[in-house]
């Protein structure tokens, strides 16, 4: 769930924090 949400947020607002969570 968190991963899917992170991807959606990344598309809307690409931030280093979101990208880091996705990678982890």
C-alpha positions in Angstrom: 0.0 0.0 0.0 2.7 2.4 1.0 4.6 1.7 -2.2 1.7 2.3 -4.4 0.9 5.5 -2.6 4.5 6.6 -2.9 4.4 6.1 -6.6 1.3 8.2 -7.0 2.8 11.0 -4.9 6.0 10.8 -6.7 4.2 11.5 -10.0 2.4 14.5 -8.5 5.3 15.8 -6.5 8.7 14.1 -7.1 10.5 14.5 -3.8 13.8 12.8 -2.6 12.0 11.4 0.5 9.3 9.6 -1.6 11.9 8.2 -4.0 14.0 7.0 -1.1 11.0 5.1 0.4 10.2 3.5 -3.0 13.7 2.2 -3.3 13.7 0.9 0.2 
